[in-house]
Structure formats: structure tokens, C-alpha cells
Amino acid sequence: MGAFRYRALDAGGVERSGLIDADSNRHARSQLRERGLFPVDIEAAAGTTSAARRHLSTAELCLMTRQFGALLGSGLTVEQALAALADQAERPGTRQILAGVRGEVVAGHSLRSALERYGRVFPPVYLASVAAGEKSGQLAEVVSQLADYLEAQDGLRRKTLQSLLYPAIVFVIAVLVVVGLMTYVVPQIVEVFRQGKQALPLLTRIMIFASDMLRQWGWVFVLVLVGGGIAFKQALRDDTIRRRWDTWLLGLPLLGRHLRAIDTARFSGTLAILVGSGVPLLAALDAGRQVIARLPMRQAVALAADRVREGVSLSTALRQTQAFPPLLTHMIASGEATGELETMLVRTARLQQNEVEQRTATLTTLLEPLLLVAMGGTVLLIVLAVMQPIIEVNTLLK
């Protein structure tokens, strides 16, 4: 039996749509007719290409996981919980994904296998956690822990974006103000000096040249910036270029440590939930490696996994890579010694997350006045370029 999405008309001619369980398309039509509905369109919801290509927002995934854990904890089966989630989903795309997963489960596949068909929706840590929960028989507890993890990661992302929102707004406004002055205000004022045929100061001549260039070739600058951004993004798809770029970023004094802390928080949080769910360490390391953004750190985890496979302890293997903060390796070593690796990983993730939040606040606190000073300095130069000829004329008249 699988899930089918249908559109049908009732006796009054009103269109109805939804999901129905049936053995085949023909069986689905028969059930709809028994309900007094006239089928218009019926499509298998499970395994469709369009559903497999869909995405869920982070917020949707967090909410769905939290609700899924609660439904499983209340005693519902996986099939019943998925059906309830599909009924509650607001977006048709979300309902299609959930119906597809449920159809796979009803057909006899494991939940991990069903979710894996939508790999673009469910990250590796999600699949590994669900597989561990099914194997241990504690799926409800594991899904609830997974919801905590996803919400923590989403909260960190939101706080970072919120911290950067104000500087971004200031920067955009500053650019618009400067462009407006250079393309509209400055040309009108400077034209008066040109008609007077007086020798203009160097700063004024530079400002006139910049204004003319911006008005005549500004669109070229915009195209160059956009094209350069696209070319740079394409270049980063090459592992060699990406590795060099990430290595340079990680080597920067403030930003490098900040990026390293972000990836460390993701990595330790992923390991914590997977190790706590009973996932083998090597499989947990593989999933943890995939959540890391910076390529050198990702490769360091792969190297550490090879050493762990050879019998080296995790703390020693990570320490030898020198890619992670000492806090992580010390906490892991303590967890290995006491048998509380999961607890130490959770603490490390929390400490690194707090460091990221504090560092983000510090960076944005420094960035805001720097943007204001840069904007004020640029406006001051424009004002001086306009005022210098006026001052010189007044001096000559005296």
C-alpha cells in the first residue's frame, strides 16, 4: 500500500484534494468513488522526482522533527505519526515529502531508507540519528534529541544573521548616499565652478573625475562586480582553490578564529547526538565531517577518522591535525577517560556556541562604528571638494 495525491470533485462540483492510501492508482480511484468523489487527477506521492528535489526550510525541519518526536513519544507508530504530520503541514510541498516518506514506510522500507530518498531535505546527521534510533528501539528519544540539536543550530544561525543585519543596512544606506551625492549633487554644484573657468583644487578635480566615471561607467562597474562574484563562486567549486581560500580565511586574526569556532560547534554538536544515539564512532565522524563548512577542517576530520580506524584515540587523532581548538581535544580526552564522551561533546558544543555568539556581538560592535566613520569620512571629502573652490573665491575677493 502506498500514498496517492488526488484531486476530485464532489457531488456539488466542488474540487477536493488530499492524500489517500491505496494499493494502486486504480484502487485509489475506486476508494474515491466509494466516498462519492469523482477523480480528476491521481498521482503517486511516494518517490516522485519533484518531491525528491524539494527543500524544507530549517525552521520547517525543526518544527516537523519536534512534532514527530512528540507523536512517537505519545505511542503512535511511525506510519501514524507521518500521516498526522502530513495532515498538519501547511505547504503542499511539505505534505508531498511526508506522504512520500510514509508511502515508503508503508511499503516495508525502514524510516532511514525512506528519508534517504529525500537526501536534499534531510541532512546526514538526520539520517544517521534515525537509523540509530530504529536500531536501538528508542526512536522517539533520538528524534527529540535531534530536534534539540537542529533548534540549537538554527538558533545560532539566526542570532548571527540578526547581529549582521544592522551593519548590512548601514552599509547599503552609506553606498546609496555616496552614489546619490556623486551622481546628482556634486555634478550640479561643480558645474558652476567649471563655468567660472577658475583653477580648481586637486581634491575637487579628483571628485569631478570620480563623479564622471560613476555616471558614465557605473553600470560597467556593477557588471564587473556581479560577474566577478559569479566567477569567484564558480572557482570555489574547485577543491584546490576552495582549500586555499578557506586556509586563508582560517588564518585571519579575528575572522579565522570565529569561523573555526562555528565549525567546531557544529562538529561537536553532531558528534554528541550521534554518539549518544549509539552510532559507531567512525560513522559519526563521517556525518560530522559533512556539517563542517571549511575544507581544511573537513579534511582534518577525515584524516582523524583514518587514525581512529587504526586504533588511535579520538582526542589524539584530532589533536594531531591541529585544526581544532584545544578545548575540543581536551574535553574529548576527558570524556574518553571517564566514559562520558557524549556529555563532554555537548558541553563543548555549548561552549563553542557561546563563544560564537559573543564573538559575533564583538565583531558587529566594532563593525558598526567603522562603517559610520567610513561613511562620514567619504561625505566629508565630498563636502571639502565642493567647499574648497568657494573658500578660494572668497579669499580672492577679499
PARONU-699770 format. One line per field, with one value per residue (C-alpha): x negated, y, z negated. Coordinates in Angstrom, 1 decimal, decimal comma, padded with zeros to 4 digits, always signed. Each point is the difference from the previous one (the first is absolute). Layout:
// PARONU-699770
east: [X ...];
north: [Y ...];
up: [Z ...];
// end
This chain:
// PARONU-699770
east: [+000,0 -001,2 +001,0 +001,7 +000,7 +003,4 +002,2 +003,7 +003,5 +002,8 +003,7 +000,3 -002,8 -002,4 -003,6 -001,6 -003,7 -002,0 -001,8 +001,4 -001,5 +000,4 -001,7 +000,1 +001,2 +003,1 +000,7 -000,3 +002,6 +002,3 -000,3 +000,8 +003,1 +001,2 -000,3 +002,2 -002,9 -000,8 -003,8 -001,6 -003,7 -001,8 -003,8 -002,2 -001,4 -002,9 -003,2 +001,0 -002,8 +001,5 +000,3 -003,6 -001,2 +001,9 -001,5 +001,2 -001,0 -002,0 +002,9 +002,4 -002,5 -000,4 +003,8 +000,7 -002,7 +001,3 +003,6 -001,2 -001,8 +003,1 +002,3 -002,3 -000,4 +003,8 +000,2 +000,8 -001,7 -002,4 +002,7 +002,6 -002,3 -001,0 +003,7 +000,8 -003,0 +001,2 +003,5 -001,4 -002,4 +000,9 -002,1 +000,9 -003,7 -000,4 +003,1 -001,4 -003,3 +001,7 +002,4 -002,9 -001,9 +003,1 +000,7 -003,5 +000,5 +003,3 -001,6 -002,3 -003,1 -001,8 +000,5 -003,7 +000,4 +003,2 -001,7 -003,1 +002,1 +000,3 -003,7 +000,2 +002,6 -001,5 -003,7 -002,4 +000,3 +003,7 -000,3 -002,6 +002,0 +003,2 -001,9 -001,5 +003,4 +001,6 -002,8 +000,1 +003,8 -000,1 +001,1 +002,2 -002,8 -002,5 +002,3 +000,6 -003,7 -000,4 +002,6 -002,0 -003,1 +001,7 +001,6 -003,4 -001,6 +002,8 -000,1 -003,7 +000,5 +002,9 -002,0 -002,9 +002,2 +001,8 -003,3 -001,2 +003,3 -000,6 -003,5 +001,3 +002,7 -002,4 -002,4 +002,8 +001,2 -003,5 -000,6 +003,3 -000,7 -003,5 +001,3 +002,8 -002,5 -002,5 +002,6 +002,5 -001,2 -003,7 +000,4 +002,5 -002,1 -003,3 +001,5 +000,1 -003,8 -000,6 +001,9 -002,1 -003,2 -001,9 -002,8 +001,5 -001,8 -001,3 +002,6 +002,8 -001,5 -000,3 +003,6 +001,2 -001,9 +001,5 +003,5 -000,4 -001,2 +002,8 +002,7 -001,4 -001,5 +001,9 +002,0 -003,3 -001,3 +003,2 -000,3 -003,7 +000,9 +002,9 -002,1 -002,9 +002,2 +001,5 -003,5 -001,4 +002,9 -000,6 -003,7 +000,7 +001,4 -003,5 -001,4 -003,5 +001,3 +002,5 -002,6 -002,3 +002,8 +001,2 -003,6 -000,4 +003,2 -000,9 -003,3 +001,5 -000,4 +003,6 +002,1 -002,0 +000,6 +003,6 +000,5 -002,0 +002,3 +003,2 -001,2 -001,2 +003,5 +001,6 -002,4 +000,2 +003,8 +000,3 -002,3 +001,9 +003,4 -001,4 -002,2 +002,8 +002,4 -002,4 -001,4 -003,5 -002,8 -001,3 +003,5 +000,6 -003,3 +001,0 +003,3 -001,7 -002,5 +002,9 +001,4 -003,4 -000,2 -003,7 -001,8 -003,3 +001,9 +002,1 -003,1 -001,4 +003,0 -000,5 -003,7 +001,0 +002,6 -002,8 -002,1 +002,9 +000,5 -003,6 +000,6 -001,0 +002,3 +002,3 -001,5 -003,5 +001,0 +001,7 -002,9 -002,5 +001,9 -000,4 +003,2 +002,3 -000,2 -001,8 +003,3 +001,6 -002,9 -000,3 +003,7 +000,0 -003,0 +001,8 +003,1 -001,9 -001,7 +003,2 +002,3 +002,1 -000,9 +003,5 +000,3 -003,4 +000,9 +003,3 -001,9 -002,6 +002,8 +001,6 -003,2 -000,9 +003,4 -000,2 -003,4 +001,4 +002,9 -002,4 -002,5 +002,8 +001,2 -003,5 -000,7 +003,3 -000,6 -003,4 +001,5 +002,8 -002,3 -002,4 +002,7 +001,2 -003,5 -000,5 +003,3 -000,7 -003,5 +001,2 +002,7 -002,6 -002,2 +002,9 +000,9 -003,7 -000,2 +003,0 -000,9 -003,7 +000,7 +002,6 -002,6 -002,6 +002,4 +000,9 -003,7 -000,7 +002,9 -001,4];
north: [+000,0 +003,5 +003,6 +001,8 +003,6 +000,7 +002,8 -000,9 +001,6 -000,7 -000,2 +003,8 +000,5 +001,3 -001,0 -002,1 -000,9 -002,0 -003,3 -003,6 -003,3 -002,7 -003,0 +001,6 +002,9 -002,0 -000,9 +003,7 +001,0 -002,7 +001,2 +003,6 -001,1 -001,8 +003,3 +001,7 +001,7 +000,1 -000,2 +002,6 -000,6 -002,7 -000,1 -002,3 +002,2 -002,3 +000,2 +002,7 +001,9 +003,4 -000,9 -001,4 +003,4 +002,1 +001,8 +000,7 +003,2 -000,5 +001,3 -002,6 -002,8 +000,9 +000,3 -003,3 -001,8 +001,3 -001,0 -003,4 -000,7 +001,0 -002,2 -003,0 +000,6 +000,0 -003,6 +000,5 -002,2 +001,5 -000,4 +001,7 +002,8 +000,7 +000,1 +002,5 +002,2 -000,1 +001,1 +002,9 +001,2 +003,4 -000,1 -002,5 -000,7 -001,0 -002,2 -001,7 -000,8 -001,4 -002,0 -001,4 -001,0 -001,6 -001,9 -001,5 -001,0 -001,6 -001,9 -001,6 +002,2 +001,2 +003,6 +000,7 -001,4 +002,0 +003,3 -000,8 +000,3 +003,7 +000,6 +003,6 +000,6 -002,0 +000,5 -002,9 +000,5 -000,4 -003,3 -001,4 +000,9 -001,5 -003,2 -000,2 +000,6 -002,8 -002,4 +000,7 +000,1 +003,6 +001,9 +002,5 +001,0 +000,3 +002,1 +002,3 +000,4 +000,6 +002,8 +001,6 -000,1 +001,5 +002,7 +000,9 +000,2 +002,1 +002,3 +000,6 +000,7 +002,5 +001,8 +000,4 +001,4 +002,3 +001,4 +000,6 +001,6 +003,5 +000,4 -001,3 +002,7 +002,7 -001,1 +000,0 +003,5 +001,3 -001,2 +001,5 +003,3 +000,2 -001,0 +002,6 +002,7 -000,9 -000,4 +002,8 +002,6 +000,3 +000,5 +002,8 +001,9 -000,5 +001,2 +003,5 -000,1 -001,3 +002,9 +002,4 -001,4 +000,2 -002,4 -002,7 -001,6 -003,5 -001,6 +001,6 -001,2 -003,5 +000,1 +001,3 -002,9 -002,6 +001,5 -000,1 -003,6 -001,1 +001,6 -001,2 -003,4 -000,9 -002,7 -001,5 -000,1 -001,7 -002,6 -000,6 -000,5 -002,4 -001,9 -000,2 -001,3 -002,7 -001,0 -000,1 -002,2 -002,4 +000,0 -001,2 -003,2 -001,1 -001,7 +001,5 +003,6 -000,6 -001,5 +003,0 +002,5 -001,8 -000,2 +003,7 +000,7 -002,2 +001,8 +003,4 +001,4 +000,5 -001,5 -003,2 -000,8 +000,8 -002,3 -002,8 +000,4 -000,3 -003,2 -001,4 +000,6 -001,7 -003,0 -000,6 +000,4 -002,5 -002,5 +000,5 -001,0 -002,9 -001,5 +000,4 -001,8 -003,0 +000,8 -001,6 +002,6 -000,3 +000,5 +002,9 +001,6 -000,4 +001,8 +002,6 +000,7 +000,8 +002,8 +001,9 +002,9 +000,6 -002,5 -000,2 -000,9 -002,5 -001,7 +000,0 -002,0 -002,5 -000,4 -000,4 -002,7 -001,9 +000,1 -001,1 -002,9 -001,0 +000,0 +003,6 +001,7 +002,7 +002,7 -000,8 -000,3 +003,4 +001,6 -001,2 +001,8 +003,4 +001,1 +000,3 +002,1 -001,6 +000,2 -002,7 -002,5 +000,5 -000,5 -003,1 -001,4 +000,5 -001,7 -003,0 -000,3 +000,2 -001,8 +003,2 +000,9 +001,1 +002,3 +001,6 +000,5 +001,7 +002,4 +000,7 +000,8 +002,3 +001,8 +000,5 +001,3 +002,5 +001,1 +000,4 +002,1 +002,2 +000,4 +000,9 +002,7 +001,3 +000,0 +001,8 +002,5 +000,8 +000,0 +002,5 +003,0 -000,9 +000,2 +003,3 +001,4 -001,1 +001,5 +003,2 +000,3 -000,5 +002,6 +002,4 -000,4 +000,8 +003,1 +001,2 -000,5 +002,2 +002,6 +000,5 +002,0 +002,1 +000,8 +000,9 +002,4 +001,7 +000,4 +001,6 +002,4 +001,2];
up: [+000,0 +000,8 -000,2 +003,0 +000,4 +001,7 +001,3 +000,3 +000,2 -002,5 +000,9 -000,1 +002,4 -002,7 +000,5 -002,8 -000,4 -002,4 -000,6 +000,0 -000,7 +002,7 +001,6 +003,4 +002,0 +001,0 -003,7 -000,9 +002,6 -001,3 -003,5 +001,0 +001,9 -003,1 -001,9 +002,6 +001,7 +003,7 +000,6 +002,2 -000,5 -002,1 -000,4 -002,2 -002,8 -000,8 +001,8 +002,5 +001,6 -000,9 -003,6 -000,2 +001,3 -002,5 -003,0 -003,5 -001,8 -003,1 -002,1 +001,7 -000,6 -003,7 -000,6 +001,9 -002,0 -003,3 +000,9 +001,3 -003,3 -002,0 +002,0 -000,3 -003,7 -000,4 +001,3 +003,7 +002,5 +002,6 +002,7 -002,2 -001,0 +003,6 +001,0 -002,7 +001,0 +003,6 -001,0 -002,1 +002,6 +001,5 +003,2 +002,8 +000,5 -003,6 +000,1 +003,2 -001,7 -003,1 +002,0 +002,1 -003,1 -001,5 +003,3 -000,2 -003,6 +000,8 +002,9 -002,5 +000,1 -003,1 -001,0 +000,7 +003,5 +000,6 -001,2 +002,1 +003,2 -001,0 -000,7 +001,0 -002,8 -002,8 -000,9 -000,8 -003,7 +000,3 +001,9 -002,3 -003,2 +001,4 +000,9 -003,5 -001,6 +002,1 -000,9 -003,7 -000,2 -001,5 +003,1 -001,9 -002,4 +002,8 +002,1 -002,9 -000,5 +003,7 -000,3 -002,8 +002,2 +003,0 -002,0 -001,6 +003,4 +001,4 -003,0 +000,5 +003,7 -000,8 -002,6 +002,3 +002,8 -002,4 -001,2 +003,5 +001,2 -001,4 +001,4 +003,4 -000,1 -000,9 +002,8 +002,6 -001,1 +000,1 +003,5 +001,2 -001,6 +001,5 +003,4 -000,2 -000,9 +002,7 +002,8 -000,8 -002,5 +000,9 +003,8 -000,5 -002,5 +001,9 +003,3 -001,5 -000,6 +003,5 +001,6 -002,1 +001,6 -003,2 -000,9 -002,2 -003,0 +000,4 -002,2 +002,0 +003,3 -001,4 -001,2 +003,4 +001,8 -002,4 +000,5 +003,8 -000,1 -002,2 +002,2 +003,3 -001,0 -003,2 +001,7 +001,2 -003,6 -001,1 +002,7 -000,8 -003,7 +000,8 +002,5 -002,3 -002,8 +002,3 +001,3 -003,6 -001,1 +003,0 -000,8 -003,6 +001,4 +000,7 -003,1 +000,4 +000,2 -002,7 -002,3 +000,5 -000,6 -003,2 -001,2 +000,5 -001,8 -003,0 -000,2 -000,5 -003,6 -001,0 +002,7 +000,2 -003,7 +000,4 +003,0 -001,8 -003,0 +002,2 +001,6 -003,3 -001,6 +003,0 -000,1 -003,8 +000,0 +002,8 -001,7 -003,3 +001,3 +002,2 -002,7 -002,5 +002,4 +000,3 +003,4 +000,5 -000,4 +003,5 +001,5 -002,4 +001,2 +003,6 -000,7 -002,1 +002,8 +002,4 -002,2 +000,0 +002,4 +000,2 +002,2 -002,0 -003,2 +002,0 +001,3 -003,5 -001,3 +002,9 -001,0 -003,7 +001,0 +001,8 -003,1 -002,2 +002,3 -000,6 -003,8 -001,0 -002,5 +001,3 -002,1 +001,1 +003,7 -000,1 -001,9 +002,6 +002,7 -001,8 +001,7 -003,0 -003,2 -002,9 -002,0 +002,3 -000,3 -003,8 -000,5 +002,2 -001,8 -003,3 +001,4 +001,2 -003,4 -002,0 +002,5 +000,4 +003,5 +000,9 -003,0 +000,8 +003,6 -001,0 -002,3 +002,7 +002,5 -002,5 -000,9 +003,6 +000,8 -002,8 +001,3 +003,5 -001,3 -002,1 +002,9 +002,4 -002,4 -000,3 +003,7 +000,8 -002,8 +001,6 +003,5 -000,6 -001,0 +002,8 +002,6 -001,5 +000,0 +003,6 +001,1 -001,9 +001,5 +003,6 -000,5 -001,5 +003,0 +002,3 -002,1 +000,0 +003,8 +000,4 -002,6 +000,9 +003,2 -001,8 -002,7 +002,6 +001,8 -003,2 -000,8 +003,4 -000,4 -003,3];
// end
